[in-house]
Amino acid sequence: MTSHNGNGAPGGNKKIILVTGATGNQGGAAAARLLAAGWRVRALTRDPASRAARALAAAGAEVTAGDLDDPGSLQAAADGAYGVFSVQQGALSSPPVRVEDEVRRGRNVVDAAAVAGAEHLVYVSVADADRATGAAAFESKREIEQYIRRSGMPATILRPVSFMDNYADPAFGIQTGALVTPLAPDVPEQMIALGDIGEFVALAFANPARYLGTAVAIAGDELTPPQTAQALSQANGQHIRRVQIPVEAVRQHHSDLADAVSYLNGHGGYGADIAAARALHRGLRTFGAWLAEPGRARLAALLGSSRVASRLSARSRHERRRHHRDHRRQLGDRAGGGTPLPGRRRTRGDRGTVAGTPGSRRRRRTWPPSPAHRRRR
Ligand SMILES: NC(=O)c1ccc[n+]([C@@H]2O[C@H](COP(=O)([O-])OP(=O)(O)OC[C@H]3O[C@@H](n4cnc5c(N)ncnc54)[C@H](OP(=O)(O)O)[C@@H]3O)[C@@H](O)[C@H]2O)c1
């Protein structure tokens, strides 16, 4: 296969790429970029009627029903495909996926690609999956990587770091005005924009001579949590304070997450070579670039909706007060001539703010997010 340029356009070559997880974060980014580059995208989903699946169809993808737990459906989906893009949910997804389930699904995709005679598998793993971390979220991907190598399937492994887009996910809670994190304040969090993961997927498929047989850690920037909070504050013109939570507090409700964070805190974060990644993809976004586009609009929508909600809450408080004032006046009138009633005691309703906004009495959500794909469905 040839490419017109080093940036993923296969020209008139309409080969099929089967994209798993196409209704999700990485698969969605991959599908969008592959479609833009001129590939035929076959998008796998368990539910072709979902909103995300219909959006894919509208964008030009051929949506096909299939399940990573059903090898027959995967083989049918991979039939005739030149390439296969593989992603699975894992231990940090919501709900969490057991390591054995993630690994089995990852293997099923490799097997289906092999049976179909696909020429190129692109698997998105995670940075540092090439070393023993002791964290289930990384070890599962290490196992899948090893299976790919043993299978002899021609493949590229991409190892992304944290998604910049996580910060625009309501489940991350930025709309509360706080960046709540168990990451140590001096540990840089390496990040990549989902759009750039899609770009790397397209680059790999378009340039097999360069990418086949390689494993590439991909990151566009790294910021410590205080730097991230500052960047988010500056971009949105609203102070986002950093709230440090102990890893042990995370462990109480999510031991796999605590293990992953302990690993990152203990190793100074992921070890991706950002300069090397940028040499492969010149347009790789920094966090600042992501904040400018598409982050700012998405964060503004997130923060804006909570501001709007606060305003609505304030308005309803005002209306309640006016109602009580009027009511008191009426009572006073009935009592015979405007006798002032005793001042009403403040109620919870007066004090309360919209759930999730600063000052909310609801328990603040902690790390990590639930998957964005639920939001899109
Ligand atoms: N968040 C981060 O910062 C980060 C960083 C690095 C790596 N990762 C890794 O990224 C992975 C998750 O990727 P993502 O965020 O792109 O996923 P996601 O947005 O949660 O989407 C998951 C996709 O998987 C599909 N899916 C789930 N179970 C399936 C099944 N049994 N059969 C067929 N399709 C199935 C869903 O499709 P349907 O529902 O339409 O069937 C959906 O499109 C995790 O393994 C995580 O460890 C995350």
The ligand as an SDF file (V2000), in Angstrom:
LIG
                    3D

 48 52  0  0  0  0  0  0  0  0999 V2000
   -8.5300    7.2340   29.7540 N   0  0  0  0  0  0  0  0  0  0  0  0
   -7.2290    7.3180   29.5630 C   0  0  0  0  0  0  0  0  0  0  0  0
   -6.5900    8.3530   29.8580 O   0  0  0  0  0  0  0  0  0  0  0  0
   -6.4780    6.1400   28.9570 C   0  0  0  0  0  0  0  0  0  0  0  0
   -5.1390    6.2860   28.6270 C   0  0  0  0  0  0  0  0  0  0  0  0
   -4.4680    5.2010   28.0320 C   0  0  0  0  0  0  0  0  0  0  0  0
   -5.1420    4.0200   27.7890 C   0  0  0  0  0  0  0  0  0  0  0  0
   -6.4550    3.9080   28.1410 N   0  0  0  0  0  0  0  0  0  0  0  0
   -7.1420    2.6260   27.8630 C   0  0  0  0  0  0  0  0  0  0  0  0
   -8.1260    2.8290   26.8960 O   0  0  0  0  0  0  0  0  0  0  0  0
   -9.0390    1.7340   26.9500 C   0  0  0  0  0  0  0  0  0  0  0  0
  -10.4310    2.2520   26.7240 C   0  0  0  0  0  0  0  0  0  0  0  0
  -10.4490    2.9010   25.4780 O   0  0  0  0  0  0  0  0  0  0  0  0
  -11.5300    3.9890   25.1480 P   0  0  0  0  0  0  0  0  0  0  0  0
  -11.5030    5.0610   26.1970 O   0  0  0  0  0  0  0  0  0  0  0  0
  -11.3520    4.3600   23.7300 O   0  0  0  0  0  0  0  0  0  0  0  0
  -12.8530    3.1240   25.3310 O   0  0  0  0  0  0  0  0  0  0  0  0
  -14.3340    3.6260   25.5560 P   0  0  0  0  0  0  0  0  0  0  0  0
  -14.5060    5.0440   25.1210 O   0  0  0  0  0  0  0  0  0  0  0  0
  -14.7310    3.2160   26.9040 O   0  0  0  0  0  0  0  0  0  0  0  0
  -15.1080    2.7510   24.4680 O   0  0  0  0  0  0  0  0  0  0  0  0
  -15.1380    1.4090   24.5480 C   0  0  0  0  0  0  0  0  0  0  0  0
  -15.6310    0.8450   23.2450 C   0  0  0  0  0  0  0  0  0  0  0  0
  -15.5510   -0.5660   23.3360 O   0  0  0  0  0  0  0  0  0  0  0  0
  -16.7100   -1.1230   22.7800 C   0  0  0  0  0  0  0  0  0  0  0  0
  -16.9680   -2.3740   23.4900 N   0  0  0  0  0  0  0  0  0  0  0  0
  -16.9580   -2.5900   24.8240 C   0  0  0  0  0  0  0  0  0  0  0  0
  -17.2080   -3.8960   25.0630 N   0  0  0  0  0  0  0  0  0  0  0  0
  -17.3640   -4.4870   23.8550 C   0  0  0  0  0  0  0  0  0  0  0  0
  -17.6440   -5.8230   23.4480 C   0  0  0  0  0  0  0  0  0  0  0  0
  -17.8180   -6.8090   24.3240 N   0  0  0  0  0  0  0  0  0  0  0  0
  -17.7290   -6.0730   22.1310 N   0  0  0  0  0  0  0  0  0  0  0  0
  -17.5850   -5.0790   21.2100 C   0  0  0  0  0  0  0  0  0  0  0  0
  -17.3050   -3.8040   21.5400 N   0  0  0  0  0  0  0  0  0  0  0  0
  -17.2070   -3.5170   22.8540 C   0  0  0  0  0  0  0  0  0  0  0  0
  -17.8290   -0.1130   22.9640 C   0  0  0  0  0  0  0  0  0  0  0  0
  -18.6490   -0.2340   21.8380 O   0  0  0  0  0  0  0  0  0  0  0  0
  -20.2440   -0.5110   21.8750 P   0  0  0  0  0  0  0  0  0  0  0  0
  -20.7270   -0.1370   23.2400 O   0  0  0  0  0  0  0  0  0  0  0  0
  -20.7800    0.3830   20.7880 O   0  0  0  0  0  0  0  0  0  0  0  0
  -20.4010   -1.9540   21.5490 O   0  0  0  0  0  0  0  0  0  0  0  0
  -17.0550    1.2050   22.9070 C   0  0  0  0  0  0  0  0  0  0  0  0
  -17.0390    1.7070   21.5990 O   0  0  0  0  0  0  0  0  0  0  0  0
   -8.8720    1.0990   28.3210 C   0  0  0  0  0  0  0  0  0  0  0  0
   -8.3230   -0.1810   28.1700 O   0  0  0  0  0  0  0  0  0  0  0  0
   -7.9030    2.0360   29.0240 C   0  0  0  0  0  0  0  0  0  0  0  0
   -7.0680    1.3360   29.9070 O   0  0  0  0  0  0  0  0  0  0  0  0
   -7.1380    4.9290   28.6960 C   0  0  0  0  0  0  0  0  0  0  0  0
  1  2  1  0
  2  3  2  0
  2  4  1  0
  4  5  1  0
  4 48  2  0
  5  6  2  0
  6  7  1  0
  7  8  2  0
  8  9  1  0
  8 48  1  0
  9 10  1  0
  9 46  1  0
 10 11  1  0
 11 12  1  0
 11 44  1  0
 12 13  1  0
 13 14  1  0
 14 15  2  0
 14 16  1  0
 14 17  1  0
 17 18  1  0
 18 19  2  0
 18 20  1  0
 18 21  1  0
 21 22  1  0
 22 23  1  0
 23 24  1  0
 23 42  1  0
 24 25  1  0
 25 26  1  0
 25 36  1  0
 26 27  1  0
 26 35  1  0
 27 28  2  0
 28 29  1  0
 29 30  1  0
 29 35  2  0
 30 31  1  0
 30 32  2  0
 32 33  1  0
 33 34  2  0
 34 35  1  0
 36 37  1  0
 36 42  1  0
 37 38  1  0
 38 39  2  0
 38 40  1  0
 38 41  1  0
 42 43  1  0
 44 45  1  0
 44 46  1  0
 46 47  1  0
M  CHG  2   8   1  16  -1
M  END
$$$$
